[in-house]
């Protein structure tokens, strides 16, 4: 290599890269969006490979320990988000990996049920039981492995997709790094399921990385869990004197150095703590490093305060910290359609809707419309043979902040993988895919598209 001291850069010599694998669909990133894209593509007959940088699948839902799968219904009795999201939960149910209301109780106003589920954030909205689930992240890792294995997805863990391979404006594959060195994977359709749109710059796709510093999406986290707690006891404390409890939470934030929120898990004796650190950028390695160091200091200070001052934590211990940084927003694709805040506020429908999300309204409003995600929001304006799956969907800051939760990403990932497989099967461009065929296929797979006339 040659160096240039004045500009402080190096020049890499050209080299031949081994082609590790060829497939119909290449998915980079095994989080909620990428995993769902890979499973959906394979189930629709596409030869699929999934490249994931960690040693497990599930992204924020597992490695990030963001174990709430929220807002899959709107207060009614029917789910608004189903498909692969519901399959995750049904598979986890069989091995004791979920805490969620029974499906027959969704939408119920029964006083006893509402009183119980009100203790779990997001399970009661406007006095009705909502479909929100709490999952075991370690058991979920096992379930997600099973799902890709059953449909023949070739899985490459510990593999970091770093660069798109582009020829004449079309994405032909991906370069990835691993312990085996630098290798390539080639495919007919490439799906960026990284969440942060990591492939977009090298793919030549337009994107927007602007984030409002005051929004939830701008804040990073390092989630941690405490063991030997008692969540119901904590709820008793809160209900006995809400003002005192709020004062304790304020003192906890002051002692720790930032606001940290205790949340339930499928086990009553394990709590997880979400947190928010503003002013950091998840695409800057310096900020990611700062988060890892500072949040562990915050965790120790917060835990010491809890052990001394909050009943149920006196004999608790730090169970673990997340192996993945809690990221909420970064690059957003500039797609064939850019979803805006106004679209969501007006509940604008699209002929090519591929996901419908609950829009939770004010108390007493039982007819709140939903919000709609069009297929075009997954398709770049520039760059052929590329889709996104997950929170990097084409949107402005405000809309993305409203619709980048785990079940939202699963739904968009399922649509992206299904679309990729259909396009490969038909030998057509992603842009020419028949929306109605995609919608019918999604519904046949178990997705629901309420309010959309699927012919």
C-alpha positions in Angstrom: 0.0 0.0 0.0 1.1 3.6 -0.6 0.6 6.4 1.8 0.2 10.1 1.3 1.1 12.0 4.5 -0.4 15.3 3.3 -3.9 13.9 2.8 -3.6 11.0 5.3 -5.1 8.5 3.0 -4.0 5.1 1.6 -4.6 3.5 -1.8 -5.6 -0.1 -1.8 -4.3 -2.2 -4.7 -6.8 -4.0 -6.9 -7.3 -7.6 -6.0 -9.4 -10.6 -6.9 -12.2 -11.5 -4.5 -13.4 -15.1 -4.1 -17.1 -15.6 -4.9 -18.5 -17.3 -1.8 -22.0 -18.0 -3.1 -24.5 -17.2 -5.8 -28.2 -16.9 -5.2 -31.5 -15.5 -6.5 -31.9 -13.2 -3.5 -29.1 -11.9 -1.2 -30.2 -10.4 2.1 -27.7 -8.4 4.2 -28.7 -8.0 7.8 -30.6 -10.6 9.9 -32.7 -8.3 12.0 -36.5 -8.2 12.0 -36.6 -6.8 8.4 -33.8 -8.8 6.9 -34.7 -12.1 8.5 -38.3 -11.7 7.4 -37.2 -10.8 3.8 -35.0 -13.9 3.7 -37.7 -16.3 5.0 -40.4 -14.8 2.6 -38.1 -15.0 -0.4 -37.2 -18.6 0.2 -40.8 -19.6 0.9 -41.6 -18.2 -2.5 -39.1 -20.3 -4.3 -36.0 -18.1 -4.4 -32.6 -19.4 -3.7 -31.7 -17.2 -0.8 -28.6 -16.3 1.3 -28.7 -14.3 4.5 -25.6 -12.5 5.7 -25.5 -11.3 9.3 -22.6 -9.7 11.1 -23.4 -11.1 14.6 -23.6 -14.7 15.7 -27.3 -14.7 15.9 -30.4 -13.4 14.1 -33.1 -11.0 15.3 -31.3 -7.7 15.5 -32.8 -5.4 18.1 -35.4 -8.0 19.2 -32.6 -10.4 20.3 -29.1 -8.9 20.4 -30.5 -5.4 21.3 -32.7 -6.9 24.0 -35.6 -4.7 22.8 -38.0 -7.5 23.7 -41.3 -5.7 23.4 -43.1 -6.5 20.1 -45.7 -3.7 20.3 -48.9 -2.4 18.6 -49.9 -5.2 16.4 -53.6 -4.3 16.8 -55.6 -1.1 17.1 -58.0 -1.8 20.0 -60.2 -4.0 17.8 -60.5 -7.7 18.0 -58.6 -8.4 14.8 -54.8 -8.0 14.3 -53.6 -5.3 12.1 -50.1 -6.8 11.8 -49.9 -10.5 11.5 -47.9 -12.6 9.0 -44.4 -13.4 10.2 -44.8 -11.2 13.3 -47.6 -13.5 14.5 -45.6 -16.6 13.5 -42.7 -15.5 15.6 -45.0 -15.3 18.6 -46.8 -18.6 17.9 -43.5 -20.4 17.7 -42.3 -18.9 20.9 -45.6 -19.7 22.7 -44.8 -23.4 22.3 -41.5 -23.1 24.2 -42.5 -20.6 26.8 -40.9 -17.6 25.2 -43.7 -15.0 25.3 -45.9 -13.0 27.6 -48.9 -11.7 25.7 -52.7 -11.7 25.8 -54.6 -14.5 24.3 -55.8 -13.8 20.8 -59.4 -14.2 21.9 -58.8 -11.4 24.5 -57.6 -8.8 22.0 -59.9 -5.9 22.0 -61.6 -6.9 25.2 -62.7 -4.3 27.8 -63.2 -6.8 30.6 -62.3 -5.1 33.8 -60.2 -7.9 35.2 -58.2 -8.4 32.0 -57.7 -4.7 31.5 -56.5 -4.3 35.2 -53.9 -7.1 34.7 -52.6 -6.0 31.3 -52.5 -2.3 32.2 -49.3 -3.1 34.1 -47.6 -3.9 30.9 -46.8 -0.8 28.7 -48.6 -0.9 25.4 -51.0 -3.8 26.3 -53.9 -1.6 27.0 -54.8 1.3 24.8 -57.9 3.4 25.3 -59.3 0.9 27.8 -59.0 -2.1 25.4 -56.5 -5.0 25.3 -54.0 -4.5 22.5 -51.8 -7.1 20.9 -48.4 -6.3 22.3 -46.0 -9.2 23.2 -42.9 -9.5 25.4 -40.4 -12.1 24.3 -37.4 -14.1 25.5 -34.5 -13.0 23.3 -32.5 -16.1 23.7 -35.4 -18.4 22.8 -36.2 -16.1 19.9 -32.7 -16.6 18.5 -33.4 -20.3 18.4 -36.8 -19.8 16.7 -35.3 -17.5 14.0 -32.6 -20.1 13.3 -35.3 -22.7 12.8 -37.3 -20.6 10.4 -34.4 -19.9 8.0 -33.2 -23.5 8.3 -36.6 -25.0 7.5 -36.8 -23.2 4.1 -33.3 -23.7 3.0 -31.9 -20.2 3.4 -28.1 -20.3 3.3 -27.0 -18.6 6.4 -23.6 -16.9 6.9 -23.2 -15.5 10.4 -20.2 -13.5 11.6 -20.2 -11.9 8.2 -20.3 -8.1 7.8 -21.7 -6.9 4.5 -19.6 -3.9 3.6 -20.1 -2.9 0.0 -22.5 -3.3 -2.9 -21.2 -4.7 -6.2 -22.6 -2.5 -9.0 -22.5 -2.8 -12.7 -24.1 -0.2 -15.0 -26.4 1.0 -12.2 -27.6 -2.4 -11.2 -26.6 -4.1 -7.9 -25.2 -7.5 -8.6 -23.9 -8.6 -5.3 -22.3 -7.8 -2.0 -18.8 -7.8 -0.6 -18.6 -9.1 3.0 -15.8 -9.4 5.6 -15.4 -12.3 8.0 -12.8 -14.5 9.7 -12.5 -16.2 6.3 -11.4 -12.9 4.7 -13.0 -10.7 2.1 -15.5 -12.5 -0.1 -18.3 -11.8 -2.5 -21.9 -13.0 -2.9 -23.7 -12.5 -6.2 -27.5 -12.4 -6.7 -30.3 -11.3 -8.9 -31.9 -9.1 -6.2 -30.1 -7.6 -3.2 -32.0 -6.6 -0.1 -30.5 -4.2 2.4 -31.9 -5.3 5.8 -29.2 -3.6 7.8 -31.6 -1.1 9.3 -29.0 1.7 8.8 -29.0 1.4 5.0 -25.4 0.4 5.1 -25.4 -0.7 1.4 -27.1 2.5 0.1 -23.9 4.7 -0.4 -21.9 2.1 -2.3 -25.0 1.0 -4.3 -25.4 4.5 -5.7 -28.9 4.8 -4.1 -30.0 8.2 -2.9 -30.6 8.4 0.8 -31.3 11.0 3.5 -29.4 10.8 6.8 -31.0 13.9 8.4 -32.4 13.2 11.9 -34.1 15.6 14.3 -32.0 15.7 17.4 -35.1 15.9 19.6 -36.8 12.8 18.1 -36.8 9.3 19.6 -35.0 8.0 16.4 -32.0 10.2 17.1 -31.2 8.6 20.4 -28.9 5.6 21.0 -29.2 3.0 23.8 -27.4 0.1 25.4 -30.2 -2.0 26.9 -29.4 -4.1 30.0 -31.2 -6.6 32.1 -31.4 -7.2 35.9 -32.2 -10.6 37.5 -33.7 -11.5 40.9 -36.3 -8.7 40.7 -40.1 -8.8 41.1 -42.0 -6.9 38.4 -45.4 -7.3 40.0 -44.0 -5.9 43.3 -42.7 -2.9 41.4 -46.2 -2.4 39.9 -47.7 -2.5 43.4 -45.3 0.2 44.5 -46.2 2.4 41.5 -50.0 1.9 42.0 -49.8 2.6 45.8 -48.3 6.1 45.3 -47.8 7.2 41.7 -46.3 10.6 42.7 -43.7 8.9 44.9 -42.9 6.4 42.2 -42.4 9.2 39.6 -40.1 11.0 42.1 -38.1 7.8 42.5 -37.8 7.5 38.7 -36.6 11.1 38.5 -34.0 10.5 41.2 -32.9 7.3 39.4 -32.3 9.3 36.2 -30.3 11.9 38.1 -28.2 9.3 39.9 -27.6 7.4 36.7 -27.0 10.3 34.4 -29.8 9.6 31.9 -33.4 8.4 32.0 -33.6 4.6 32.2 -37.0 2.8 32.1 -37.7 -0.6 33.8 -39.8 -2.8 31.6 -41.2 -6.4 32.0 -40.1 -9.6 30.3 -41.7 -13.0 30.1 -40.2 -13.8 33.5 -41.4 -11.8 36.5 -37.9 -11.9 38.1 -36.1 -10.4 35.1 -36.5 -6.7 34.0 -34.9 -4.9 31.1 -34.0 -1.3 31.1 -34.4 0.9 28.0 -32.5 4.1 27.8 -31.9 7.1 25.6 -28.7 9.0 25.0 -29.1 12.0 22.7 -26.6 13.6 20.5 -24.9 10.5 19.1 -24.8 9.2 15.5 -25.0 5.4 15.0 -23.0 5.7 11.7 -20.0 7.1 13.6 -17.7 4.6 15.2 -16.5 7.2 17.7 -20.1 7.7 18.9 -20.8 3.9 19.1 -17.7 3.5 21.2 -18.7 6.3 23.5 -22.1 4.8 24.0 -20.7 1.4 25.0 -18.4 3.0 27.6 -20.7 5.6 29.0 -23.8 3.5 29.2 -22.1 0.8 31.3 -21.0 3.6 33.7 -24.7 4.8 33.8 -25.8 1.2 34.3 -23.6 0.7 37.4 -24.7 4.0 38.9 -28.3 3.3 38.2 -28.2 -0.2 39.6 -26.5 1.0 42.8 -29.3 3.5 43.3 -32.0 0.9 42.7 -30.5 -1.6 45.1 -30.4 1.0 47.8 -33.6 2.9 47.2 -36.2 0.9 45.3 -37.9 -2.1 46.8 -37.6 -5.3 44.6 -34.0 -4.4 43.5 -32.3 -4.9 46.8 -31.0 -8.4 45.9 -30.9 -7.9 42.1 -27.9 -8.4 39.9 -26.9 -7.3 36.4 -27.8 -10.2 34.1 -26.4 -8.9 30.8 -26.0 -6.0 28.5 -27.1 -6.0 24.9 -24.6 -7.3 22.4 -26.0 -4.9 19.8 -26.2 -1.1 20.2 -29.7 0.2 20.4 -30.1 2.2 17.2 -33.3 3.8 16.2 -32.7 5.8 13.0 -30.1 6.7 10.5 -30.0 6.5 6.7 -33.4 6.5 4.9 -33.8 5.5 1.3 -35.0 8.0 -1.3 -37.5 5.7 -3.0 -40.0 5.9 -5.7 -42.3 7.2 -3.0 -41.2 9.2 0.1 -43.7 8.7 2.9 -44.3 11.9 4.8 -45.7 12.9 8.2 -48.7 14.3 6.4 -49.4 10.9 4.7 -49.6 9.3 8.1 -51.6 12.0 9.7 -54.2 11.9 6.8 -54.0 8.1 6.7 -53.3 8.2 3.0 -53.9 4.9 1.2 -51.8 3.6 -1.7 -52.7 1.3 -4.5 -49.4 -0.6 -3.8 -49.9 -0.9 0.0 -47.8 -3.8 1.3 -48.1 -3.1 5.1 -50.8 -1.6 7.2 -49.9 -0.3 10.7 -52.2 0.7 13.6 -52.6 4.4 14.2 -53.6 4.7 17.8 -56.1 7.5 18.4 -57.5 9.4 21.4 -59.6 7.8 24.1 -63.0 6.9 22.8 -62.1 7.1 19.1 -62.9 3.6 17.9 -62.7 4.4 14.2 -59.2 5.6 14.0 -57.9 4.9 10.5 -54.6 3.0 9.9 -51.5 4.1 8.2 -50.2 2.5 5.0 -46.8 1.6 3.6 -46.5 1.4 -0.2 -44.2 -1.0 -2.0 -42.6 2.0 -3.8 -41.1 3.1 -0.4 -38.9 0.0 -0.6 -37.7 0.6 -4.2 -34.8 3.1 -4.8 -35.2 6.0 -7.3 -31.7 5.1 -8.3 -30.1 1.6 -8.3 -31.7 -1.4 -9.9 -32.2 -4.8 -8.4 -32.1 -3.4 -4.9 -34.7 -3.2 -2.1 -34.7 -2.2 1.5 -36.3 -4.1 4.3 -36.9 -2.4 7.7 -36.5 1.0 9.1 -34.5 2.5 6.2 -37.7 2.6 4.1 -38.2 5.8 2.1 -39.7 8.4 4.4 -39.2 11.8 6.0 -37.9 12.1 9.6 -41.2 12.3 11.2 -42.9 9.5 9.4 -39.9 7.2 10.0 -40.0 8.0 13.7 -43.6 6.8 13.7 -43.1 3.6 11.9 -39.7 2.0 12.6 -40.7 -0.4 15.4 -40.0 -4.2 15.3 -43.4 -5.4 13.9 -43.3 -2.6 11.3 -39.9 -3.8 10.1 -41.1 -7.4 10.0 -44.0 -6.5 7.8 -41.9 -4.5 5.4 -39.3 -7.3 5.3 -41.9 -9.9 4.5 -43.1 -7.7 1.6 -39.5 -7.1 0.3 -38.6 -10.7 0.3 -41.9 -11.8 -1.3 -41.5 -9.1 -4.0 -37.9 -10.1 -4.7 -38.9 -13.8 -5.2 -41.8 -12.9 -7.5 -39.7 -10.6 -9.6 -37.0 -13.3 -10.0 -39.6 -15.9 -10.8 -41.1 -13.7 -13.5 -37.8 -12.5 -14.8 -38.8 -8.8 -14.5 -37.5 -5.6 -12.9 -38.6 -4.9 -9.3 -40.2 -1.7 -10.7 -42.5 -3.7 -13.0 -43.9 -6.0 -10.4 -47.7 -6.2 -10.3 -48.8 -4.7 -7.0 -51.9 -6.8 -6.8 -50.0 -10.0 -7.3 -47.7 -9.0 -4.4 -50.7 -8.1 -2.2 -52.5 -11.3 -2.9 -49.4 -13.3 -2.2 -48.8 -11.5 1.1 -52.4 -12.1 2.2 -52.2 -15.8 1.2 -49.1 -16.0 3.5 -51.0 -14.7 6.5 -50.4 -11.0 6.3 -53.4 -8.8 6.8 -54.1 -5.6 4.8 -57.2 -4.1 6.5 -58.8 -1.3 4.4 -57.1 -2.4 1.2 -59.2 -4.0 -1.5 -57.0 -7.0 -2.6 -58.6 -8.3 -5.8 
